[in-house]
C-alpha cells in the first residue's frame, strides 16, 4: 500500500490500529504519522513503532492519504473545523467514534469529502477486533479496499449500511463490557468454591474464547452448540434452567436495547 496514513489522536484505539498496520506491514513506519498533544504518547509511539509523530494536527491532515480521527466524540467538531481548510479532496477521512454520521461529517468537512464511518471495538488491542465500515459515495472502491485492509490487520471487519450502526454499537462496539461481566461472574462463582482467582479468570476466559471460536469456525447455530453440551440429567442443563429462571437472555437483550437507544440519541 503506497499511502501515507495519519492519525489525529493516538489513544488505545488509535494505538491498536497503528500496531495492526505496522505488524501487517501494510506500509513502512515512516509512512505513518500521528498527531497527539501528549509528549509521553508521542514518545511511546515513536519508540514502539518507529513512526513519525507531531503535535500539529494540521501537519497530519495535510500529509494524509488516509486520515483517522481517533479522538473522543465530543472533540470531532473541533477537529473537523480545524482541518477542513487544509484537507485534500483526495484524503479519505476515517471516523471511529459513536454518533458521527456520514451526513454530519460532510457538513463539517464539505460535501466533496471522502469519509468512511467505522465502529471498531477494544479487542483490537489484542488483534481480535470486530469493526463495521460504511463509506460515503465519494469513496472509490480502491480507497475503500485500502481502509478494509487496515481494519483486517487488527481483527475482522464487515461493510454494512449506515442504518445498522446503532445495532453494531450494541452487538459489537459495547459488548466486550458485557462479556467481561460474564467472565467475572463465572470466576466469582469458581472462587466461591475454592478456586484461586487467577485460575478462575483463566478457566472462564478460555471457555468464552473457545466457545466464540466454535460459533465462528463451525458455522453452527449457537443453540445447536449449546445443545451439544446439555446432556440429559446433566449438570449443564441444570445451569441453563437457572439462567432461564433469572432471565439471562432477556436481560442481555434489554441491556443491548438501552445501548442502541443511547447510540441513536448521540447520532441526532
NUTI-789849 format. One record per residue (C-alpha): residue in three letters; x, y, z. Coordinates in nm, 3 decimals. Example, Ala and Ser with C-alpha at 12.3 -4.5 7.8 and 13.67 -1.06 7.14 Angstrom:
+------+---------+---------+---------+
! type !       x !       y !       z !
+------+---------+---------+---------+
!  Ala !   1.230 !  -0.450 !   0.780 !
!  Ser !   1.367 !  -0.106 !   0.714 !
+------+---------+---------+---------+
***
This chain:
+------+---------+---------+---------+
! type !       x !       y !       z !
+------+---------+---------+---------+
!  Unk !   0.000 !   0.000 !   0.000 !
!  Unk !   0.171 !   0.317 !  -0.119 !
!  Unk !  -0.013 !   0.564 !   0.102 !
!  Unk !   0.053 !   0.794 !   0.396 !
!  Unk !  -0.171 !   0.705 !   0.691 !
!  Unk !  -0.219 !   0.973 !   0.954 !
!  Unk !  -0.383 !   0.981 !   1.294 !
!  Unk !  -0.520 !   1.269 !   1.495 !
!  Unk !  -0.525 !   1.123 !   1.844 !
!  Unk !  -0.336 !   0.812 !   1.949 !
!  Unk !  -0.515 !   0.664 !   2.247 !
!  Unk !  -0.595 !   0.295 !   2.296 !
!  Unk !  -0.784 !   0.252 !   1.971 !
!  Unk !  -0.553 !   0.469 !   1.762 !
!  Unk !  -0.255 !   0.281 !   1.902 !
!  Unk !  -0.418 !  -0.055 !   1.829 !
!  Unk !  -0.478 !   0.044 !   1.467 !
!  Unk !  -0.121 !   0.166 !   1.427 !
!  Unk !   0.004 !  -0.160 !   1.577 !
!  Unk !  -0.205 !  -0.359 !   1.330 !
!  Unk !  -0.079 !  -0.162 !   1.032 !
!  Unk !   0.286 !  -0.194 !   1.133 !
!  Unk !   0.252 !  -0.560 !   1.231 !
!  Unk !   0.093 !  -0.649 !   0.897 !
!  Unk !   0.350 !  -0.450 !   0.704 !
!  Unk !   0.081 !  -0.259 !   0.514 !
!  Unk !   0.303 !   0.049 !   0.489 !
!  Unk !   0.650 !   0.140 !   0.609 !
!  Unk !   0.652 !   0.301 !   0.957 !
!  Unk !   0.781 !   0.630 !   0.810 !
!  Unk !   0.460 !   0.647 !   0.608 !
!  Unk !   0.257 !   0.671 !   0.930 !
!  Unk !   0.224 !   1.000 !   1.117 !
!  Unk !   0.040 !   1.052 !   1.445 !
!  Unk !  -0.055 !   1.387 !   1.597 !
!  Unk !  -0.104 !   1.396 !   1.974 !
!  Unk !  -0.072 !   1.675 !   2.232 !
!  Unk !   0.087 !   1.440 !   2.486 !
!  Unk !   0.469 !   1.426 !   2.489 !
!  Unk !   0.453 !   1.085 !   2.655 !
!  Unk !   0.214 !   0.943 !   2.395 !
!  Unk !   0.425 !   1.069 !   2.104 !
!  Unk !   0.748 !   0.937 !   2.252 !
!  Unk !   0.590 !   0.598 !   2.319 !
!  Unk !   0.456 !   0.562 !   1.964 !
!  Unk !   0.783 !   0.668 !   1.803 !
!  Unk !   0.982 !   0.426 !   2.019 !
!  Unk !   0.744 !   0.131 !   1.986 !
!  Unk !   0.657 !   0.152 !   1.616 !
!  Unk !   0.918 !   0.380 !   1.458 !
!  Unk !   0.650 !   0.608 !   1.312 !
!  Unk !   0.664 !   0.984 !   1.273 !
!  Unk !   0.493 !   1.194 !   1.539 !
!  Unk !   0.388 !   1.556 !   1.570 !
!  Unk !   0.198 !   1.789 !   1.797 !
!  Unk !   0.042 !   1.961 !   1.492 !
!  Unk !  -0.297 !   1.826 !   1.375 !
!  Unk !  -0.272 !   2.029 !   1.053 !
!  Unk !   0.059 !   1.865 !   0.963 !
!  Unk !  -0.100 !   1.522 !   0.992 !
!  Unk !  -0.407 !   1.629 !   0.793 !
!  Unk !  -0.202 !   1.782 !   0.511 !
!  Unk !   0.012 !   1.472 !   0.462 !
!  Unk !  -0.261 !   1.211 !   0.488 !
!  Unk !  -0.392 !   0.990 !   0.212 !
!  Unk !  -0.598 !   0.818 !   0.481 !
!  Unk !  -0.670 !   1.017 !   0.798 !
!  Unk !  -0.802 !   0.854 !   1.116 !
!  Unk !  -0.984 !   1.078 !   1.362 !
!  Unk !  -0.902 !   0.884 !   1.679 !
!  Unk !  -1.046 !   1.130 !   1.931 !
!  Unk !  -1.349 !   1.130 !   2.161 !
!  Unk !  -1.688 !   1.204 !   2.001 !
!  Unk !  -1.724 !   1.549 !   2.158 !
!  Unk !  -1.388 !   1.654 !   2.008 !
!  Unk !  -1.493 !   1.578 !   1.650 !
!  Unk !  -1.649 !   1.919 !   1.573 !
!  Unk !  -1.337 !   2.097 !   1.700 !
!  Unk !  -1.100 !   1.881 !   1.493 !
!  Unk !  -1.322 !   1.891 !   1.183 !
!  Unk !  -1.335 !   2.272 !   1.182 !
!  Unk !  -0.960 !   2.284 !   1.234 !
!  Unk !  -0.859 !   2.052 !   0.950 !
!  Unk !  -1.130 !   2.130 !   0.690 !
!  Unk !  -0.936 !   2.421 !   0.529 !
!  Unk !  -0.621 !   2.214 !   0.470 !
!  Unk !  -0.774 !   1.876 !   0.387 !
!  Unk !  -0.705 !   1.747 !   0.035 !
!  Unk !  -1.005 !   1.648 !  -0.175 !
!  Unk !  -0.834 !   1.308 !  -0.220 !
!  Unk !  -0.785 !   1.235 !   0.152 !
!  Unk !  -1.007 !   0.961 !   0.294 !
!  Unk !  -1.122 !   1.053 !   0.645 !
!  Unk !  -1.197 !   0.758 !   0.875 !
!  Unk !  -1.413 !   0.814 !   1.185 !
!  Unk !  -1.404 !   0.564 !   1.472 !
!  Unk !  -1.633 !   0.728 !   1.731 !
!  Unk !  -2.001 !   0.666 !   1.804 !
!  Unk !  -2.260 !   0.910 !   1.676 !
!  Unk !  -2.056 !   1.058 !   1.389 !
!  Unk !  -2.287 !   1.012 !   1.091 !
!  Unk !  -2.168 !   1.048 !   0.734 !
!  Unk !  -2.404 !   1.341 !   0.680 !
!  Unk !  -2.286 !   1.525 !   0.990 !
!  Unk !  -1.920 !   1.476 !   0.897 !
!  Unk !  -1.990 !   1.601 !   0.544 !
!  Unk !  -2.148 !   1.915 !   0.690 !
!  Unk !  -1.826 !   1.985 !   0.880 !
!  Unk !  -1.570 !   1.875 !   0.618 !
!  Unk !  -1.755 !   1.962 !   0.298 !
!  Unk !  -1.986 !   1.770 !   0.067 !
!  Unk !  -1.697 !   1.653 !  -0.151 !
!  Unk !  -1.511 !   1.494 !   0.143 !
!  Unk !  -1.432 !   1.123 !   0.125 !
!  Unk !  -1.550 !   0.969 !   0.453 !
!  Unk !  -1.561 !   0.616 !   0.591 !
!  Unk !  -1.762 !   0.574 !   0.908 !
!  Unk !  -1.642 !   0.285 !   1.125 !
!  Unk !  -1.705 !   0.126 !   1.462 !
!  Unk !  -1.422 !  -0.094 !   1.595 !
!  Unk !  -1.411 !  -0.245 !   1.944 !
!  Unk !  -1.149 !  -0.279 !   2.213 !
!  Unk !  -1.039 !  -0.639 !   2.134 !
!  Unk !  -0.849 !  -0.464 !   1.854 !
!  Unk !  -0.586 !  -0.413 !   2.125 !
!  Unk !  -0.503 !  -0.785 !   2.103 !
!  Unk !  -0.559 !  -0.824 !   1.728 !
!  Unk !  -0.913 !  -0.959 !   1.764 !
!  Unk !  -1.122 !  -0.653 !   1.682 !
!  Unk !  -1.458 !  -0.659 !   1.506 !
!  Unk !  -1.529 !  -0.347 !   1.303 !
!  Unk !  -1.817 !  -0.215 !   1.094 !
!  Unk !  -1.737 !   0.003 !   0.792 !
!  Unk !  -1.955 !   0.228 !   0.576 !
!  Unk !  -1.820 !   0.467 !   0.311 !
!  Unk !  -1.996 !   0.767 !   0.164 !
!  Unk !  -2.048 !   0.798 !  -0.209 !
!  Unk !  -1.724 !   0.988 !  -0.268 !
!  Unk !  -1.500 !   0.695 !  -0.166 !
!  Unk !  -1.380 !   0.480 !  -0.456 !
!  Unk !  -1.369 !   0.100 !  -0.447 !
!  Unk !  -0.989 !   0.110 !  -0.438 !
!  Unk !  -0.986 !   0.357 !  -0.148 !
!  Unk !  -1.237 !   0.151 !   0.047 !
!  Unk !  -1.030 !  -0.164 !  -0.011 !
!  Unk !  -0.730 !   0.015 !   0.142 !
!  Unk !  -0.935 !   0.103 !   0.452 !
!  Unk !  -1.063 !  -0.256 !   0.473 !
!  Unk !  -0.705 !  -0.385 !   0.465 !
!  Unk !  -0.619 !  -0.165 !   0.763 !
!  Unk !  -0.911 !  -0.292 !   0.970 !
!  Unk !  -0.840 !  -0.654 !   0.878 !
!  Unk !  -0.486 !  -0.604 !   1.012 !
!  Unk !  -0.614 !  -0.599 !   1.372 !
!  Unk !  -0.914 !  -0.831 !   1.351 !
!  Unk !  -1.211 !  -0.867 !   1.120 !
!  Unk !  -1.438 !  -0.615 !   0.951 !
!  Unk !  -1.765 !  -0.606 !   0.762 !
!  Unk !  -1.914 !  -0.346 !   0.530 !
!  Unk !  -2.265 !  -0.253 !   0.642 !
!  Unk !  -2.529 !   0.009 !   0.563 !
!  Unk !  -2.528 !   0.312 !   0.789 !
!  Unk !  -2.873 !   0.239 !   0.932 !
!  Unk !  -2.723 !  -0.064 !   1.112 !
!  Unk !  -2.458 !   0.129 !   1.305 !
!  Unk !  -2.666 !   0.165 !   1.620 !
!  Unk !  -2.715 !  -0.213 !   1.624 !
!  Unk !  -2.339 !  -0.259 !   1.575 !
!  Unk !  -2.273 !  -0.042 !   1.880 !
!  Unk !  -2.492 !  -0.275 !   2.085 !
!  Unk !  -2.374 !  -0.611 !   1.949 !
!  Unk !  -2.005 !  -0.535 !   1.899 !
!  Unk !  -1.884 !  -0.189 !   1.997 !
!  Unk !  -2.005 !  -0.205 !   2.359 !
!  Unk !  -2.049 !  -0.579 !   2.403 !
!  Unk !  -1.698 !  -0.656 !   2.532 !
!  Unk !  -1.813 !  -0.495 !   2.857 !
!  Unk !  -2.100 !  -0.743 !   2.887 !
!  Unk !  -1.864 !  -1.033 !   2.817 !
!  Unk !  -1.617 !  -0.913 !   3.081 !
!  Unk !  -1.901 !  -0.903 !   3.334 !
!  Unk !  -1.997 !  -1.260 !   3.240 !
!  Unk !  -1.636 !  -1.378 !   3.279 !
!  Unk !  -1.609 !  -1.201 !   3.614 !
!  Unk !  -1.933 !  -1.357 !   3.739 !
!  Unk !  -1.825 !  -1.708 !   3.637 !
!  Unk !  -1.487 !  -1.656 !   3.802 !
!  Unk !  -1.651 !  -1.530 !   4.122 !
!  Unk !  -1.859 !  -1.847 !   4.144 !
!  Unk !  -1.547 !  -2.061 !   4.098 !
!  Unk !  -1.365 !  -1.860 !   4.365 !
!  Unk !  -1.658 !  -1.923 !   4.597 !
!  Unk !  -1.589 !  -2.295 !   4.550 !
!  Unk !  -1.223 !  -2.253 !   4.644 !
!  Unk !  -1.052 !  -2.196 !   4.308 !
!  Unk !  -0.774 !  -1.932 !   4.317 !
!  Unk !  -0.890 !  -1.617 !   4.140 !
!  Unk !  -0.613 !  -1.614 !   3.879 !
!  Unk !  -0.702 !  -1.967 !   3.772 !
!  Unk !  -1.073 !  -1.887 !   3.780 !
!  Unk !  -1.028 !  -1.598 !   3.534 !
!  Unk !  -0.816 !  -1.818 !   3.307 !
!  Unk !  -1.071 !  -2.101 !   3.300 !
!  Unk !  -1.363 !  -1.864 !   3.244 !
!  Unk !  -1.194 !  -1.652 !   2.978 !
!  Unk !  -1.063 !  -1.951 !   2.782 !
!  Unk !  -1.411 !  -2.108 !   2.789 !
!  Unk !  -1.558 !  -1.790 !   2.639 !
!  Unk !  -1.279 !  -1.768 !   2.379 !
!  Unk !  -1.319 !  -2.131 !   2.277 !
!  Unk !  -1.698 !  -2.105 !   2.260 !
!  Unk !  -1.674 !  -1.799 !   2.035 !
!  Unk !  -1.436 !  -1.981 !   1.801 !
!  Unk !  -1.678 !  -2.272 !   1.784 !
!  Unk !  -1.951 !  -2.037 !   1.659 !
!  Unk !  -1.723 !  -1.869 !   1.404 !
!  Unk !  -1.540 !  -2.176 !   1.275 !
!  Unk !  -1.818 !  -2.436 !   1.266 !
!  Unk !  -2.091 !  -2.206 !   1.134 !
!  Unk !  -2.339 !  -2.394 !   1.353 !
!  Unk !  -2.626 !  -2.220 !   1.530 !
!  Unk !  -2.538 !  -2.119 !   1.889 !
!  Unk !  -2.844 !  -2.305 !   2.013 !
!  Unk !  -2.722 !  -2.623 !   1.843 !
!  Unk !  -2.380 !  -2.586 !   2.006 !
!  Unk !  -2.547 !  -2.528 !   2.343 !
!  Unk !  -2.746 !  -2.850 !   2.299 !
!  Unk !  -2.420 !  -3.040 !   2.241 !
!  Unk !  -2.314 !  -2.954 !   2.596 !
!  Unk !  -2.650 !  -3.022 !   2.761 !
!  Unk !  -2.666 !  -3.396 !   2.834 !
!  Unk !  -2.988 !  -3.549 !   2.975 !
!  Unk !  -2.996 !  -3.529 !   3.355 !
!  Unk !  -2.664 !  -3.345 !   3.337 !
!  Unk !  -2.501 !  -3.054 !   3.514 !
!  Unk !  -2.514 !  -2.812 !   3.220 !
!  Unk !  -2.889 !  -2.829 !   3.161 !
!  Unk !  -2.943 !  -2.755 !   3.530 !
!  Unk !  -2.733 !  -2.441 !   3.496 !
!  Unk !  -2.921 !  -2.341 !   3.179 !
!  Unk !  -3.254 !  -2.378 !   3.361 !
!  Unk !  -3.133 !  -2.144 !   3.635 !
!  Unk !  -3.015 !  -1.888 !   3.376 !
!  Unk !  -3.358 !  -1.903 !   3.212 !
!  Unk !  -3.527 !  -1.854 !   3.551 !
!  Unk !  -3.330 !  -1.536 !   3.609 !
!  Unk !  -3.399 !  -1.409 !   3.257 !
!  Unk !  -3.044 !  -1.406 !   3.126 !
!  Unk !  -3.134 !  -1.372 !   2.758 !
!  Unk !  -3.400 !  -1.112 !   2.825 !
!  Unk !  -3.160 !  -0.911 !   3.039 !
!  Unk !  -2.895 !  -0.915 !   2.766 !
!  Unk !  -3.143 !  -0.803 !   2.502 !
!  Unk !  -3.277 !  -0.525 !   2.726 !
!  Unk !  -2.924 !  -0.404 !   2.801 !
!  Unk !  -2.838 !  -0.402 !   2.431 !
!  Unk !  -3.154 !  -0.208 !   2.351 !
!  Unk !  -3.060 !   0.056 !   2.608 !
!  Unk !  -2.716 !   0.078 !   2.446 !
!  Unk !  -2.866 !   0.107 !   2.097 !
!  Unk !  -3.111 !   0.376 !   2.212 !
!  Unk !  -2.823 !   0.579 !   2.356 !
!  Unk !  -2.632 !   0.541 !   2.030 !
!  Unk !  -2.933 !   0.674 !   1.834 !
!  Unk !  -2.955 !   0.966 !   2.075 !
!  Unk !  -2.589 !   1.052 !   2.014 !
!  Unk !  -2.641 !   1.047 !   1.636 !
!  Unk !  -2.912 !   1.317 !   1.641 !
+------+---------+---------+---------+
***
